[in-house]
Amino acid sequence: MTTSPLERAAESFAAELARHRTGRRLSKKQLATLMGFDPSYVSHVEGRRHRPTEDFARRAEAVLDAGGAIWQRFREYDQLRQARANPTPREPAAPGQWLPPGTGLLVERETATLTLLDDAYRCEVRRQLWNAGTEPVTRYLVRVAVDRWPDDPGRSNRHHREHPLTFAELQFRALRDDGGTRDAMHWRVRHDRDAYKEIWLLFENADGPFPLHPGERAEVEYAYRVGREKWGPWFQRAVRLPTRHLAVRLDVPAALDPRVWGVETSLSADEGPLRTPIRRHDRGDRAIFDWSTDDPPLNTRYRLQWRFRRELPDATRPAVGGRPADRRRDLGVLPRDAEALRRPARPFDLPRDEPAAREVVDRLTGLLDRADELHPFHAGLGLAAPQLGIDAAAAVVRPADRAAPPVVLLNPRVVDTSPDTDEQYEGCLSYVDHRGLVPRPLRIDVEHARWDGSRVITSFAHGMARLVAHEVDHLEGRLWTDRMTPGVPLVPVEEYPGP
């Protein structure tokens, strides 16, 4: 039986697909899952019962990283199919280039810069886009991900559950530059997770839409900030669109004595070193590390990693006053005589108020990381929202064990205490110049809310009981000095006998 050229081209496509799938040791079901197709469809295409579509071919090429072979077989088939249906076949928009699913976008140049500031990392990405497809582009997907400890996923997951990435802290912004005109871009959230965000950049703003039409070019720029306590020692770029040039820059204080290296990985290759070197040059008190590559394969991931061999010196931290009270004020913590510290805090209505509660907790956590500038609180440290002038029943307590996750208290109330007490020195960021002996129960049971509004009772003992009781007092409008035995004097911090 004689087969037509079109049938032979379809068979060649199916054979190429099967060869790369088996080479990757993927079952048809596994490939279908990665491509976002029903498993039966992949089986039917390989069995020649279904003809390949453009979308199917693009996805298969991207997932199997076939170097263009699958796409080439599809182009041969599609040209024959169009020749039969249309005497004037459509020319491909970008000869020799296959395009990813659902878009005709090419990245002609990407430049990504990560800068370490005083208390945050700032990321800025510029991409020069070319619409090499046949349809206008109206949106563009970007991703923001953090991983505090990439070599310890469990620890990172716990950390980001307690301190989720928020859009309020990102201060996300996006612009489009089409060659002289810079227009702000509206954006819309696609996915919002504790350590991961997906954002649609929209080719529109308050003045109306400005889609990227076929054949047009434009530069898209977006930027965001992430606190140092959430960003781990790595910066990754993933190639999700055909890209002709990729450049990455890391800008950090030279005083940190940084050591920087890089790795790359893909769907078909294990992790290995970057194939091109990272170049360092110093500019004033900054160390600049540059790396670039041409024509990176699709689905390849490049990661710069680093280690600081020195701690961040005081000169690179935000300027604070010399006396503890001055430094407390510069951090934004209210003094002991502030009226806000004497009012019971407003409880959250959870889960309705969850976004606001997370923002408050995130701010408290960030300030706790800087509070050691005032005094090394070796016994642990806490901070309540009223101390920042925020009328909200939220507090965060950092245990003495720095490896332990902070405790988040929402709408807490003490429901039981032990009869046994002890008397220990306490301090407070709102009362930072003095310490005092305060009697507290050795155990307290606290009922507090979860993010979803459910309530749980947690028991705290010894040092943590003292820390938690101190913060619950703040949320009820009491200070630790109210708990002191009458006649017991305060001790100036310079004469404080403890660590």
C-alpha positions in Angstrom: 0.0 0.0 0.0 1.4 3.4 -1.1 1.5 6.1 1.5 1.3 9.8 0.7 4.1 12.3 1.6 1.8 13.8 4.2 1.3 10.4 5.9 5.1 9.7 5.8 5.7 13.1 7.4 3.2 12.3 10.2 5.0 8.9 10.7 8.4 10.7 10.9 7.0 13.0 13.5 5.6 10.1 15.6 8.9 8.2 15.3 10.9 11.3 16.4 8.6 11.8 19.4 8.9 8.2 20.5 12.7 8.2 20.1 13.1 11.2 22.4 10.5 10.0 24.8 12.2 6.6 25.3 15.6 8.3 25.3 14.4 10.3 28.3 13.0 7.1 29.9 9.5 8.6 30.1 6.3 6.6 29.8 3.6 8.1 27.6 1.7 8.9 30.7 4.6 10.8 32.3 5.2 12.7 29.1 1.6 13.7 28.9 1.6 14.9 32.4 4.7 17.1 31.7 3.1 18.5 28.5 -0.4 19.1 30.1 -2.1 16.6 27.7 -4.3 13.6 28.3 -2.2 10.3 28.2 -4.4 8.8 25.5 -3.6 11.7 23.2 0.1 11.1 23.4 -0.6 7.4 22.7 -2.8 8.2 19.7 -0.1 10.6 18.2 2.6 8.0 18.5 0.2 5.3 17.1 -0.5 7.6 14.1 -4.2 7.6 15.0 -4.1 11.4 15.7 -2.2 13.9 13.6 0.1 16.3 15.6 -1.0 19.9 16.2 1.3 22.9 16.5 0.6 23.3 20.2 1.4 19.6 20.8 4.7 19.8 18.8 5.8 22.9 20.7 5.1 21.4 24.1 6.8 18.1 23.2 9.9 19.9 21.9 10.1 22.0 25.1 9.6 19.1 27.5 11.9 16.6 25.7 14.6 19.3 25.0 15.0 17.7 21.5 17.3 20.4 20.1 14.7 21.4 17.5 14.3 17.9 16.0 10.7 17.3 17.0 9.8 20.8 15.8 11.6 20.3 12.5 9.6 17.1 11.9 6.4 19.0 12.6 7.3 21.8 10.3 7.9 19.3 7.5 4.5 17.7 8.2 2.7 21.1 8.5 4.1 22.5 5.3 2.8 19.5 3.4 -0.5 19.8 5.2 -0.8 23.4 4.3 0.3 22.8 0.7 -2.7 20.4 0.3 -5.2 22.8 1.9 -3.8 26.1 0.7 -1.8 26.8 -2.5 -0.2 29.8 -0.7 1.3 28.3 2.5 2.0 30.4 5.5 5.7 31.1 6.0 7.1 30.6 9.5 7.5 33.8 11.4 11.0 32.9 12.6 12.8 30.5 10.2 14.8 27.9 12.1 13.3 28.8 15.4 10.7 26.7 17.1 8.4 28.5 19.6 7.1 27.5 23.0 3.4 26.7 23.6 0.8 29.4 23.3 3.1 32.2 22.3 5.3 33.5 19.5 7.6 35.4 21.9 11.4 35.3 21.6 13.8 36.9 24.2 16.5 38.6 22.2 18.3 39.7 25.3 17.7 39.3 29.1 19.7 41.1 31.7 19.0 40.2 35.4 20.6 42.1 38.2 20.5 41.2 41.9 21.7 43.9 44.3 22.2 43.5 48.1 21.1 46.6 49.9 21.1 47.4 53.6 18.4 45.0 54.6 17.0 43.6 51.4 17.8 42.2 48.0 16.6 44.1 44.9 16.0 42.2 41.7 15.7 44.0 38.4 15.1 42.1 35.1 15.1 43.6 31.6 13.9 41.5 28.6 14.0 42.6 25.0 11.0 40.7 23.5 10.2 40.1 19.8 6.8 38.8 18.8 7.9 36.3 16.1 4.4 34.7 16.1 1.2 35.5 14.2 -1.0 36.7 17.1 -0.8 39.9 19.3 0.7 39.3 22.7 -1.4 40.8 25.5 0.3 39.4 28.7 3.6 38.0 29.8 4.3 35.6 32.7 7.0 36.3 35.3 7.9 34.3 38.5 9.3 35.4 41.8 10.6 32.6 44.1 12.6 32.6 47.4 14.3 29.7 49.2 16.1 30.8 52.4 18.0 27.5 52.8 18.1 25.7 49.4 20.1 22.8 50.8 17.6 22.2 53.6 14.1 22.2 52.1 12.4 21.3 55.3 13.9 24.2 57.2 13.1 26.6 54.3 9.5 25.4 54.1 9.0 25.9 57.8 10.6 29.4 57.6 8.5 30.5 54.7 5.3 29.2 56.2 6.0 31.4 59.3 7.3 34.3 57.2 5.6 34.2 53.8 6.6 36.4 50.9 4.1 39.2 50.5 3.2 41.5 47.7 3.4 44.4 50.1 7.1 43.8 50.7 7.9 43.1 47.0 6.9 46.6 45.9 6.6 45.0 42.5 6.6 47.3 39.5 6.8 46.8 35.7 7.4 49.0 32.6 7.3 48.6 28.9 9.8 50.5 26.7 9.1 50.4 22.9 12.0 52.6 21.9 11.7 55.9 23.8 8.3 55.6 25.4 8.2 54.0 28.8 4.7 52.9 29.9 3.8 51.4 33.3 2.3 48.0 33.0 -0.7 46.7 35.0 -0.2 43.2 36.4 -2.4 40.5 37.8 -1.6 37.7 40.3 -1.7 34.2 38.9 -0.4 32.2 41.9 0.3 33.4 45.4 2.3 31.0 47.6 4.4 31.5 50.7 7.7 31.3 48.8 6.5 31.6 45.2 4.6 34.1 43.1 3.5 34.0 39.5 2.5 37.4 38.0 0.9 38.2 34.6 2.4 41.4 33.2 -0.4 43.0 31.1 0.3 45.0 28.0 -2.1 47.6 29.2 -2.5 50.4 31.8 -4.9 53.2 32.7 -4.5 54.7 29.3 -5.6 51.5 27.6 -4.1 48.4 26.0 -0.8 48.4 24.0 -0.5 44.8 22.7 2.8 43.6 21.2 1.8 42.9 17.6 3.5 40.3 15.3 6.9 41.5 14.2 7.1 44.2 16.9 9.8 44.5 19.6 9.7 46.0 23.1 11.7 45.9 26.3 9.9 44.8 29.4 11.4 45.8 32.8 10.2 44.6 36.2 11.7 45.0 39.7 11.0 43.8 43.2 12.5 43.7 46.7 12.9 40.8 49.2 14.1 41.0 52.8 17.5 39.4 53.5 15.8 37.1 56.0 13.9 35.5 53.2 16.4 35.4 50.3 18.9 32.6 50.3 22.5 32.7 48.9 21.4 32.0 45.3 20.0 33.7 42.2 18.5 31.5 39.5 17.4 32.2 36.0 15.3 29.6 34.1 15.1 29.7 30.3 11.4 29.3 29.5 11.3 31.1 26.1 13.7 30.8 23.2 16.5 33.2 24.3 19.5 34.5 22.3 21.5 36.2 25.1 21.2 35.9 28.9 23.3 38.0 31.2 23.2 37.9 35.1 24.8 40.3 37.5 25.3 40.1 41.3 26.1 43.3 43.1 27.2 43.0 46.8 29.3 44.9 49.3 33.0 44.1 48.8 33.5 44.2 52.6 31.6 40.9 52.8 34.5 39.2 51.1 32.1 37.2 48.8 32.9 33.9 47.0 30.7 33.3 44.0 30.3 30.3 41.8 27.6 28.9 39.5 25.9 25.7 38.3 23.5 24.8 35.5 21.0 22.0 35.0 18.3 21.0 32.5 15.6 18.4 32.0 18.2 16.1 30.3 21.3 16.8 32.3 22.4 16.7 35.9 23.7 19.7 37.7 27.2 20.8 36.6 29.4 23.9 36.6 28.6 26.9 34.4 30.2 26.5 31.0 31.3 30.1 30.8 33.2 32.0 33.6 31.9 34.5 36.1 33.9 37.8 35.9 34.4 40.0 38.9 35.2 43.7 39.0 35.0 46.1 41.9 33.4 49.5 41.7 34.1 51.6 44.8 33.0 49.5 47.8 30.9 47.1 45.7 31.9 43.7 44.2 30.2 43.1 40.8 30.0 39.6 39.4 28.9 39.2 35.8 28.0 36.1 33.8 26.5 35.6 30.4 25.8 33.0 27.7 24.4 33.0 24.2 21.6 30.8 22.8 20.9 28.9 26.1 18.9 25.7 25.6 15.2 25.9 26.6 14.4 24.6 30.1 18.0 25.1 31.3 18.4 26.6 34.7 21.4 28.7 35.7 22.1 29.5 39.3 24.7 31.9 40.8 25.5 30.9 44.4 27.7 32.6 47.0 29.1 32.6 50.5 30.0 35.7 52.5 33.2 35.1 54.4 32.6 38.1 56.6 29.5 39.4 58.4 27.8 42.6 57.1 29.7 45.4 58.7 28.0 48.2 60.6 28.8 50.7 57.9 26.5 48.9 55.4 23.6 48.7 57.8 21.1 51.5 58.2 22.4 54.3 60.3 21.2 54.2 63.9 22.0 56.4 66.9 24.6 55.6 69.4 22.5 55.3 72.6 20.0 52.4 72.9 17.1 54.8 73.1 18.1 56.5 69.9 18.6 53.3 68.1 15.2 52.0 69.4 13.6 55.2 68.0 15.3 54.8 64.7 13.9 51.3 64.4 10.4 52.7 64.8 9.6 51.1 68.2 7.4 53.3 70.5 8.8 54.3 73.9 7.4 53.1 77.2 5.2 56.3 77.7 3.4 56.0 74.3 -0.4 55.9 74.8 -0.7 53.1 72.2 1.1 50.8 74.6 -1.7 51.2 77.2 -4.6 50.2 74.9 -5.7 46.6 74.3 -5.0 45.7 70.7 -7.7 45.1 68.1 -8.2 41.4 67.3 -8.1 40.2 63.7 -11.2 38.9 62.0 -9.7 35.7 60.6 -9.6 34.4 58.0 -11.0 37.6 56.4 -8.1 39.6 57.8 -5.4 37.1 56.8 -3.6 39.3 54.3 -3.4 42.2 56.8 -2.3 39.8 59.6 0.5 38.4 57.4 1.8 41.9 56.5 1.9 42.8 60.2 3.7 39.6 61.1 6.1 40.1 58.3 7.0 43.6 59.5 7.5 42.3 63.1 9.8 39.6 61.9 11.9 41.9 59.8 12.5 44.2 62.8 13.3 41.4 65.1 16.2 40.5 62.8 17.6 44.0 63.3 16.9 44.2 67.0 20.2 42.6 68.0 21.8 46.0 67.1 20.2 47.3 70.3 21.4 44.4 72.5 22.1 40.7 72.1 19.0 39.2 73.7 20.5 35.8 74.3 17.4 34.6 76.2 15.2 35.3 73.2 13.2 38.3 72.0 9.7 39.3 71.1 7.9 42.2 69.5 4.2 43.1 69.5 2.3 45.1 66.9 1.4 48.0 69.4 5.1 48.6 69.9 5.1 49.8 66.2 2.0 51.8 66.7 -0.1 49.1 64.9 -3.5 48.5 66.5 -3.5 44.7 65.9 -3.4 41.7 68.2 -0.2 40.1 66.7 3.2 39.4 68.2 6.2 37.4 67.1 8.6 35.7 69.6 12.0 34.5 68.7 13.3 31.7 71.0 16.8 31.6 72.5 17.6 28.8 70.1 18.1 30.7 66.9 17.6 27.5 64.9 14.1 27.2 66.1 11.3 29.0 64.1 9.8 32.1 65.6 6.4 31.8 67.3 3.5 33.8 65.8 0.8 34.8 68.1 -2.5 36.1 66.7 -5.4 37.1 69.0 -3.7 35.3 72.0 -5.1 35.0 75.5 -3.7 33.1 78.5 -6.1 30.4 79.6 -4.0 28.7 82.3 -0.9 29.2 84.3 1.2 27.0 86.7 1.2 27.9 90.4 5.0 27.7 90.4 6.8 31.0 89.5 10.3 32.4 89.3 11.7 35.9 89.1 14.1 36.8 86.3 15.4 40.0 84.7 13.4 41.2 81.7 14.0 43.9 79.1 11.9 45.4 76.4 12.5 47.2 73.1 10.2 49.9 74.3 12.1 50.2 77.6 15.5 49.5 76.2 17.6 51.5 78.7 16.7 49.4 81.8 16.2 45.8 83.0 14.1 44.6 85.9 13.2 41.5 88.0 9.8 40.2 87.0 8.0 37.2 88.5 6.3 35.0 86.0 4.7 31.5 86.0 6.9 28.7 84.9 4.3 27.5 82.5 1.4 29.2 80.6 -1.2 27.8 78.3 -2.1 30.3 75.5 -5.1 30.0 73.2 -4.3 31.8 69.9 -5.6 31.9 66.3 -4.3 30.3 63.1 -4.4 32.0 59.7 -7.6 30.2 58.8 -9.3 31.5 62.0 -9.3 28.2 63.9 -7.9 28.4 67.4 -5.3 26.2 69.2 -3.9 26.1 72.7 -0.1 25.9 73.0 1.7 25.3 76.3 5.0 27.3 76.9 7.4 26.6 79.7 10.3 28.4 81.4 12.1 30.9 79.2 9.5 30.7 76.4 6.7 31.1 78.9 8.3 34.3 80.1 8.8 35.6 76.5 5.2 34.8 75.4 3.6 36.2 78.6 5.6 39.5 78.0 4.1 39.9 74.5 0.6 38.9 75.5 0.8 41.6 78.1 1.7 44.1 75.4 -1.4 43.1 73.4 -3.5 43.6 76.5 -2.1 47.1 77.2 0.3 46.1 80.1 4.0 46.7 80.4 6.5 44.3 82.2 7.1 46.9 84.9 3.4 46.5 85.9 4.4 42.9 87.0 7.4 43.9 89.1 7.2 43.6 92.9 6.6 47.1 94.4 9.8 48.7 95.7 12.2 46.7 93.4 14.3 49.2 91.4 15.0 49.2 87.7 18.6 48.5 86.7 20.3 50.6 84.0 21.4 48.5 81.1 25.0 49.4 81.7 24.8 47.8 85.2 22.7 44.8 84.2 24.4 41.7 85.5 23.0 39.3 82.9 24.3 38.5 79.4 
